[in-house]
């Protein structure tokens, strides 16, 4: 897949299958961003006319692949200039080796990957059509808990963690190290949307669901009400509302913002939420205002959805400025002046 760092479409069999991530030495225990959670291999099919019917074979030129799940946040963090590490479980299979190699080529510290012998990395297929995407995942969840794999010595400035009501043992140690934790919650395939999952937000700095997730977890009827309900759990609650933009509420200061979406032609929305979260975490390392931090994340996500291939097409810091130069009608110069002023 074409990315800001160049072509990334080497055949699957070209990875070094002998790679063992835990054999790699950590670059530093001090990093800007740490991501902790479930890793996948994503294969993305965009530009489809509709869902394939039984018996049909559908072709699309808009195809890409790369590490997915928690890796999406790591990739965008690294591309936006933050030193980045990942903590996740991999298998001893060739797909795990492929993903670890890909992440390292992105400049990500992969020494926090831990191998579970006999386990195979899950694969998610994303089918993009009708302005959205459907996901199918094959495999089983990681056989080791996040608390088991977290490096006790790493001290990130910010962290993005896949949380549930069992991950307190991951969040609390990070918070005690002075880390701001951004919580990520996955889709509830059961449809129950168990509200006790919100207990996993204890100690987290921010939670960034989309509007459907936010309303389901808080049992509210509008994104605005959901935003207010989430403010009882985290200092910074953010709800993405698609074409309507983004809502954010700082519970400590009371500041509330509603930013407009960056107008783009959406080609592939796969991983847009992950890119937004990763970019917002990086933006929190600056002294930007709340509106600027949310605008920065919205810009990174908008550029990503305008390209086929999912989160692996997230822009670099220089790519943000280049895109602003090339799309003056879509990006108000005054709105994004702070991005240019920040430099590469």
Secondary structure, 3 states (H helix, E strand, C coil): CEECCEECCCCHHHCCCCCCHHHCCCCCCEEEEEEECCEEEEEEECCCCCCCCCCCCCCCCCEEEEEEECHHHHHHHHHCCCCEEEEEEEECCHHHHHHHHHHHHCCCEEEEEEEECCCCCCEEEEEEECCEEEEEEECCCCCCCHHHHCCCCCEEEEEEEECCCCCHHHHHHHHHCCCEEEEECCCCCCCCCCHHHHHHHCCCCEEEEEHHHHHHHHCCCCHHHHHHHHCCCCCEEEEECHHHCEEEEECCCCCEEEECCCCCCCCCCCCHHHHHHHHHHHHCCCCCCHHHHHHHHHHHHHHHHCCCCHHHHCCCHHHHHHHHHHCCCCCCCCCCHHHHHHCC
